Amino acid sequence: MKFKLNYIDKNTNARACTLITNHGEIKTPIFMPVGTAATIKGVHQRDIVTDIDPDVILSNTYHLYLRPGEKIIEKAGGLHKFMNWERNILTDSGGYQVYSLSNNVKISEGGVEFKSHIDGSSHFFSPENAIKIQKSIGADIIMAFDECPPYPCEYGYVKKSMNLTHRWLERCIKEFKNSGSKYDYQQTLFPIVQGGTYKDLRKCSAEYISNTECDGNAIGGLSVGEPAEEMYEMTDLVCNILPKTKPRYLMGVGTPINLLENIALGVDMFDCVMPSRNARNGMLFTLDGTINIKNNKWKEDFSLIDENNHSFVDSSYSKAYLRHLFISKEALGKQIATIHNLAFYTWLVKEARKNIINGSFDDWKSKTVKRMNNRL
């Protein structure tokens, strides 16, 4: 992976960067739609390209390991061929899902023993096999195996967890370097900064991660229930430690406003299930705030879903029509809403990039955050 820092905003730490992998350019800031099980729910790959147009999508190791299994993906020629996706893919190591979805999780120095949320069968993830599985899946960017402590969490546990994550990282790096590639393209490993909401632990972890000199770095363990201001405080602290010459990925964040505030702090890459999950429940994000399309107030509103931006595929659909689809439980409603939200997120980060390059990001961000902070 090649990385170029193109621009830094003069009033904030916002950056416009370019990553290049064997599957193409990634222009940051970037939002990566979540295709957990090798699909963005209800959206055809063709529509992802034409209507959402992301440089990267994210899939999850835990889910793909359980179903269909990495061996089937490997036989297909890797995840790109399996799901017919020619652009970049990032895989989360599955650590967060192990702790949040599984029952009877047992964490040890060796790794994590867990039971499948699908059928209750027993499994074990070590740092080594988390890397092996991701190499078989074949994403362009793969994540180190870590422990993500819950919020709130006592200082002693978070410190112990962070140190375990660091020791696991050393094993991940060793496995990544010593095992060969299964495909004719390169993969890149990102380690993950942990430390909860404790400044000294975040500082310690960011310094440790920086010293591993991997090609990119991630920030984990945020957006897990802590107040937004604590998230921003931790992100700011970590971004001032992680090297400027490498991409920074804030995992699992978040709302459109969260994205803009963290871009201002120096984050380059984001993912979150929120835009697609909320869309399936009828919540739409727009420039003028959020819409619950199932509310009665939209019953006779024949204006476009988002009148301020006519580049989205939903520009031909009215609020009244989309509400009708949801009330009628038609699958098309969820599809239109999902495409809309993901297209909006993609548009938002692309606008952020334009304003960073033009030197107008700080003023644009302030106006945009204020504008979006409404419930319509």
C-alpha positions as CSV (number, residue, x, y, z in Angstrom):
1,M,0.0,0.0,0.0
2,K,1.2,3.5,-0.9
3,F,0.2,6.5,1.0
4,K,0.3,10.2,0.1
5,L,-0.7,13.1,2.3
6,N,-2.1,15.6,-0.1
7,Y,-3.4,18.5,2.0
8,I,-3.8,19.5,5.7
9,D,-6.4,22.1,6.6
10,K,-4.8,25.3,8.0
11,N,-7.3,25.7,10.9
12,T,-7.8,22.1,11.9
13,N,-6.0,18.8,11.7
14,A,-8.2,17.6,8.8
15,R,-6.4,15.8,6.0
16,A,-6.9,14.9,2.4
17,C,-4.9,11.8,1.6
18,T,-4.6,9.1,-1.1
19,L,-4.0,5.4,-0.4
20,I,-3.2,3.1,-3.4
21,T,-3.6,-0.6,-3.2
22,N,-3.7,-3.3,-5.9
23,H,-7.4,-2.7,-6.1
24,G,-7.2,1.0,-6.7
25,E,-7.1,4.4,-5.1
26,I,-8.7,5.3,-1.8
27,K,-9.2,9.1,-1.4
28,T,-9.7,10.3,2.1
29,P,-11.6,11.2,4.1
30,I,-13.4,8.0,3.3
31,F,-16.5,6.3,4.7
32,M,-16.5,2.5,4.2
33,P,-20.0,1.0,3.9
34,V,-20.4,-2.2,6.0
35,G,-21.0,-5.4,4.1
36,T,-20.7,-7.6,7.1
37,A,-21.3,-11.0,5.4
38,A,-20.0,-10.0,2.0
39,T,-23.1,-7.9,1.2
40,I,-24.6,-4.6,2.1
41,K,-28.0,-5.8,3.1
42,G,-30.5,-5.4,0.3
43,V,-28.3,-3.6,-2.2
44,H,-26.9,-5.1,-5.4
45,Q,-23.2,-4.6,-6.0
46,R,-24.1,-2.8,-9.3
47,D,-26.1,-0.2,-7.3
48,I,-23.2,0.2,-4.8
49,V,-21.0,1.2,-7.6
50,T,-23.4,3.5,-9.5
51,D,-25.3,5.1,-6.6
52,I,-23.0,5.0,-3.6
53,D,-19.6,4.8,-5.2
54,P,-17.3,4.0,-2.3
55,D,-13.6,3.3,-2.8
56,V,-13.7,0.6,0.0
57,I,-16.3,-1.6,1.7
58,L,-15.9,-3.5,4.9
59,S,-16.6,-7.1,5.7
60,N,-16.3,-9.0,8.9
61,T,-14.0,-12.0,9.7
62,Y,-16.1,-13.4,12.5
63,H,-19.2,-13.7,10.2
64,L,-17.4,-14.9,7.1
65,Y,-15.5,-17.5,9.2
66,L,-18.8,-18.9,10.5
67,R,-20.6,-18.7,7.2
68,P,-19.7,-19.6,4.5
69,G,-16.2,-20.3,5.9
70,E,-12.9,-19.0,4.7
71,K,-12.1,-22.2,2.8
72,I,-15.1,-21.7,0.5
73,I,-14.0,-18.0,-0.1
74,E,-10.5,-19.2,-0.8
75,K,-11.8,-21.7,-3.4
76,A,-13.7,-19.0,-5.0
77,G,-10.4,-17.0,-5.5
78,G,-10.8,-14.7,-2.6
79,L,-13.6,-12.4,-1.4
80,H,-13.3,-10.0,-4.3
81,K,-14.2,-12.7,-6.8
82,F,-16.7,-14.4,-4.4
83,M,-18.8,-11.3,-4.1
84,N,-18.0,-9.8,-7.5
85,W,-16.4,-6.7,-6.1
86,E,-13.3,-5.2,-7.9
87,R,-12.6,-2.3,-5.5
88,N,-10.9,-2.4,-2.1
89,I,-12.1,-4.4,0.9
90,L,-11.2,-4.1,4.5
91,T,-11.9,-6.9,7.0
92,D,-12.4,-6.3,10.7
93,S,-10.6,-9.1,12.6
94,G,-13.8,-10.2,14.3
95,G,-12.7,-9.4,17.8
96,Y,-15.5,-7.0,18.6
97,Q,-18.1,-9.5,17.3
98,V,-16.6,-12.3,19.4
99,Y,-17.2,-10.3,22.6
100,S,-20.6,-8.8,21.6
101,L,-22.4,-11.6,19.9
102,S,-21.0,-14.8,21.4
103,N,-22.0,-16.5,24.7
104,N,-19.6,-17.9,27.3
105,V,-16.5,-16.0,25.9
106,K,-13.3,-17.1,27.6
107,I,-10.3,-14.9,27.1
108,S,-6.7,-16.2,27.7
109,E,-3.2,-15.3,26.7
110,G,-3.6,-17.7,23.8
111,G,-6.7,-16.2,22.4
112,V,-10.5,-16.3,22.8
113,E,-12.8,-19.3,23.1
114,F,-16.3,-18.5,22.0
115,K,-19.6,-20.1,20.8
116,S,-21.2,-19.3,17.5
117,H,-24.3,-17.0,17.7
118,I,-25.7,-19.1,14.9
119,D,-25.7,-22.6,16.2
120,G,-23.8,-22.6,19.6
121,S,-20.8,-24.5,18.3
122,S,-17.4,-23.8,20.0
123,H,-14.6,-22.0,18.3
124,F,-11.2,-20.4,19.1
125,F,-9.6,-17.3,17.7
126,S,-5.9,-16.8,18.3
127,P,-4.0,-13.8,16.9
128,E,-2.3,-16.2,14.5
129,N,-5.5,-17.8,13.1
130,A,-7.2,-14.4,12.9
131,I,-4.5,-13.4,10.5
132,K,-4.6,-16.7,8.6
133,I,-8.4,-16.5,8.2
134,Q,-8.1,-12.9,6.9
135,K,-5.4,-13.9,4.5
136,S,-7.7,-16.6,3.2
137,I,-10.6,-14.1,2.9
138,G,-8.2,-11.9,0.9
139,A,-9.1,-8.3,1.9
140,D,-6.7,-5.5,0.9
141,I,-6.5,-4.2,4.5
142,I,-6.8,-6.6,7.4
143,M,-6.9,-5.8,11.1
144,A,-4.9,-7.1,14.0
145,F,-6.8,-9.2,16.6
146,D,-7.6,-7.2,19.8
147,E,-9.8,-7.1,22.8
148,C,-12.4,-4.2,22.9
149,P,-13.4,-3.6,26.5
150,P,-16.9,-2.4,27.2
151,Y,-17.9,1.1,28.4
152,P,-17.9,1.9,31.2
153,C,-15.0,-0.3,32.4
154,E,-12.7,-0.1,35.4
155,Y,-9.1,1.3,34.9
156,G,-7.4,-2.0,36.0
157,Y,-9.3,-4.1,33.5
158,V,-8.8,-1.7,30.6
159,K,-5.0,-1.6,31.3
160,K,-4.8,-5.4,31.4
161,S,-6.8,-5.6,28.2
162,M,-4.6,-3.1,26.4
163,N,-1.5,-4.9,27.4
164,L,-3.0,-8.2,26.1
165,T,-3.9,-6.5,22.9
166,H,-0.3,-5.3,22.5
167,R,1.1,-8.8,23.1
168,W,-1.4,-10.2,20.6
169,L,-0.3,-7.6,18.1
170,E,3.2,-8.8,18.2
171,R,2.0,-12.3,17.3
172,C,-0.3,-10.9,14.6
173,I,2.7,-9.0,13.0
174,K,4.9,-12.1,13.2
175,E,2.2,-14.3,11.5
176,F,1.5,-11.6,8.9
177,K,5.2,-11.3,7.9
178,N,6.0,-15.1,8.1
179,S,3.0,-16.4,6.2
180,G,2.8,-16.0,2.4
181,S,0.1,-14.4,0.3
182,K,-2.6,-16.6,-1.1
183,Y,-3.4,-14.2,-4.0
184,D,-1.6,-12.1,-6.6
185,Y,-2.0,-8.9,-4.7
186,Q,-0.6,-7.4,-1.5
187,Q,-2.4,-7.2,1.8
188,T,-1.8,-4.5,4.5
189,L,-2.1,-5.0,8.3
190,F,-3.4,-2.3,10.6
191,P,-2.9,-2.5,14.4
192,I,-5.5,-1.1,16.7
193,V,-5.1,1.5,19.5
194,Q,-7.0,0.6,22.7
195,G,-7.1,2.1,26.2
196,G,-10.7,3.0,26.8
197,T,-11.4,6.6,27.8
198,Y,-8.3,6.8,30.0
199,K,-5.8,9.4,28.7
200,D,-2.7,7.7,30.0
201,L,-3.7,4.3,28.5
202,R,-4.6,5.8,25.2
203,K,-1.3,7.6,25.1
204,C,0.6,4.4,26.0
205,S,-1.2,2.4,23.3
206,A,-0.9,5.0,20.6
207,E,2.9,5.2,21.2
208,Y,3.2,1.4,21.3
209,I,1.2,1.1,18.0
210,S,3.2,3.8,16.4
211,N,6.5,2.0,17.2
212,T,5.4,-1.1,15.4
213,E,5.8,0.9,12.1
214,C,2.9,-0.8,10.3
215,D,1.6,0.8,7.1
216,G,-1.6,2.2,8.7
217,N,-3.1,2.5,12.2
218,A,-6.6,2.1,13.6
219,I,-8.3,3.5,16.7
220,G,-10.7,1.0,18.4
221,G,-12.8,0.9,21.5
222,L,-14.7,4.1,20.9
223,S,-18.3,4.7,20.0
224,V,-19.2,1.9,22.4
225,G,-21.4,4.0,24.6
226,E,-19.2,6.8,25.8
227,P,-20.3,10.5,25.4
228,A,-19.3,12.1,22.1
229,E,-17.1,14.6,23.8
230,E,-15.0,11.7,25.4
231,M,-14.7,10.1,22.0
232,Y,-13.4,13.4,20.5
233,E,-11.0,13.8,23.4
234,M,-9.5,10.4,22.9
235,T,-9.4,10.7,19.2
236,D,-7.6,14.1,19.4
237,L,-5.1,12.7,21.8
238,V,-4.3,9.6,19.7
239,C,-4.2,11.5,16.4
240,N,-1.5,13.8,17.8
241,I,0.7,10.7,18.5
242,L,0.1,8.5,15.5
243,P,2.4,9.3,12.6
244,K,1.2,11.9,10.1
245,T,2.7,9.8,7.2
246,K,0.2,6.9,7.7
247,P,-3.6,6.6,7.4
248,R,-5.7,6.7,10.6
249,Y,-8.8,4.6,10.8
250,L,-11.4,5.3,13.5
251,M,-13.5,2.1,13.8
252,G,-17.2,1.9,14.1
253,V,-18.0,5.7,14.0
254,G,-20.7,7.0,13.6
255,T,-23.2,9.7,12.9
256,P,-22.6,12.3,10.1
257,I,-21.7,14.9,12.7
258,N,-19.3,12.4,14.4
259,L,-17.6,11.9,11.0
260,L,-17.0,15.7,10.5
261,E,-15.8,16.3,14.0
262,N,-13.3,13.4,13.8
263,I,-12.2,14.4,10.4
264,A,-11.3,17.8,11.9
265,L,-9.2,15.9,14.5
266,G,-7.1,14.1,11.8
267,V,-9.0,10.8,11.1
268,D,-8.9,9.6,7.5
269,M,-11.1,6.4,7.5
270,F,-14.4,5.5,9.0
271,D,-17.0,2.7,9.0
272,C,-20.3,2.2,10.8
273,V,-23.4,0.1,10.5
274,M,-25.5,3.2,11.4
275,P,-26.5,4.5,8.0
276,S,-27.6,1.1,6.7
277,R,-29.1,-0.2,9.9
278,N,-31.0,3.0,10.6
279,A,-32.2,3.1,7.0
280,R,-33.8,-0.3,7.4
281,N,-35.8,1.2,10.3
282,G,-36.9,4.2,8.3
283,M,-34.4,6.8,9.6
284,L,-32.8,8.9,6.9
285,F,-29.9,11.3,7.1
286,T,-30.1,14.6,5.1
287,L,-28.3,17.9,5.0
288,D,-31.1,19.5,7.0
289,G,-31.3,16.7,9.7
290,T,-32.7,13.3,10.3
291,I,-36.1,12.0,9.0
292,N,-38.2,9.2,10.4
293,I,-39.9,8.4,7.2
294,K,-42.6,6.3,8.9
295,N,-44.1,9.4,10.7
296,N,-47.5,10.5,9.6
297,K,-46.3,14.0,8.7
298,W,-44.8,12.6,5.5
299,K,-48.0,10.9,4.3
300,E,-48.8,13.6,1.8
301,D,-45.4,15.1,1.3
302,F,-44.5,14.7,-2.3
303,S,-41.2,16.6,-2.1
304,L,-38.0,14.7,-2.9
305,I,-36.4,12.7,-0.1
306,D,-33.5,15.1,0.0
307,E,-34.2,18.2,-2.0
308,N,-30.8,19.7,-1.4
309,N,-28.9,17.1,-3.4
310,H,-30.2,15.8,-6.7
311,S,-27.3,13.5,-7.4
312,F,-28.7,10.6,-5.3
313,V,-30.7,7.8,-6.9
314,D,-33.6,8.7,-4.6
315,S,-34.0,12.1,-6.3
316,S,-36.9,10.6,-8.3
317,Y,-38.7,9.4,-5.1
318,S,-40.9,11.4,-2.8
319,K,-41.1,11.2,0.9
320,A,-44.8,10.1,0.6
321,Y,-43.9,7.3,-1.7
322,L,-41.0,6.0,0.6
323,R,-43.3,6.2,3.6
324,H,-45.9,4.2,1.7
325,L,-43.3,1.5,1.0
326,F,-42.3,1.3,4.7
327,I,-45.8,1.2,6.0
328,S,-46.6,-1.5,3.4
329,K,-43.5,-3.4,4.4
330,E,-42.2,-3.4,0.8
331,A,-38.6,-4.5,0.5
332,L,-37.9,-1.7,-2.0
333,G,-38.4,0.9,0.8
334,K,-35.4,-0.5,2.8
335,Q,-33.4,-0.6,-0.4
336,I,-34.1,3.0,-1.3
337,A,-33.4,4.2,2.2
338,T,-30.1,2.3,2.5
339,I,-28.8,3.6,-0.8
340,H,-29.9,7.1,0.2
341,N,-28.1,7.0,3.6
342,L,-24.9,5.5,2.2
343,A,-24.9,7.8,-0.7
344,F,-25.3,10.7,1.7
345,Y,-22.4,9.6,3.8
346,T,-20.2,9.2,0.7
347,W,-21.2,12.6,-0.5
348,L,-20.5,14.1,2.9
349,V,-16.9,12.9,3.1
350,K,-16.2,13.8,-0.5
351,E,-17.5,17.3,0.3
352,A,-15.2,17.4,3.3
353,R,-12.2,16.5,1.1
354,K,-13.1,19.2,-1.4
355,N,-13.3,21.8,1.4
356,I,-10.0,20.6,2.9
357,I,-8.3,21.0,-0.5
358,N,-9.9,24.4,-1.0
359,G,-9.0,25.7,2.5
360,S,-12.6,26.2,3.6
361,F,-13.1,23.1,5.7
362,D,-13.4,24.7,9.1
363,D,-16.1,27.1,8.2
364,W,-17.9,24.6,6.0
365,K,-17.9,22.0,8.9
366,S,-19.3,24.4,11.4
367,K,-22.2,25.4,9.1
368,T,-22.9,21.8,8.1
369,V,-22.9,20.4,11.6
370,K,-25.3,23.1,12.7
371,R,-27.5,22.4,9.7
372,M,-27.6,18.6,10.2
373,N,-28.2,18.7,14.0
374,N,-32.0,18.6,13.6
375,R,-34.9,16.1,13.7
376,L,-37.3,16.9,10.9
